[in-house]
Amino acid sequence: MDLSRRSFLKLAGATAAAATLTGVGLRKASASPSEPLRIKYTKELHTVCTFCGVGCGIICNVRDGVIVNAEGDPDHPINEGTLCSKGSAHYNVSYIYDEKGNPKPNPNRLTHVLYRAPGASSYETVDWDWALEEIAKRIKDTRDRTLVETETVNGQQVTVNRTNSICWLGSAFCTDEENYLFHKMARSMGVINVDHCARL
Ligand code: SF4
């Protein structure tokens, strides 16, 4: 079919309108008047999306300690109620809805430590205490082995106290304050390669 630019735009507009009307009709048909509002009897908590440096505001609705809904905060000056696809999926980090629309823990959420030993081809589940101890031990060992205390700059010995053998990444799942503490800790050990996906 030959379409001019004008008729293409007309067709696209008509299709979008039809899709919207169909959607409204479907929603009306499926919504039960007796169905309780998902956010009924919930406590509203305001938070900030942790996925990137934009910092969109999110409202979480919590009932009996369980988040039952999360959506963009319309009063937030940055996103004014909108969220991108990552922010919109925030709720699903912990919970998903069952067939009846009730929240249940997301079975795909990782809640234990997976460890792949050097040379191994698969992961094994290990406990948190072992993992934390092992991480601390290896960081200290690497740092002590590779710390450069002084360096010659312009013919003079200066104190540098740094290691180039460790790279430290902050986490978008942490608050600014937590990332600030990570940064302080990394610097105190002489780690100079510090980064974060949102460059915080
Ligand atoms: S909602 Fe999207 S744009 Fe906003 S902070 Fe989260 S990831 Fe960034």
Boltz pocket constraint, residues with backbone or C-beta under 6 A from the ligand:
constraints:
  - pocket:
      binder: B
      contacts: [[A, 49], [A, 50], [A, 51], [A, 52], [A, 53], [A, 54], [A, 55], [A, 56], [A, 79], [A, 82], [A, 83], [A, 84], [A, 85], [A, 86], [A, 87], [A, 88]]
      max_distance: 6.0
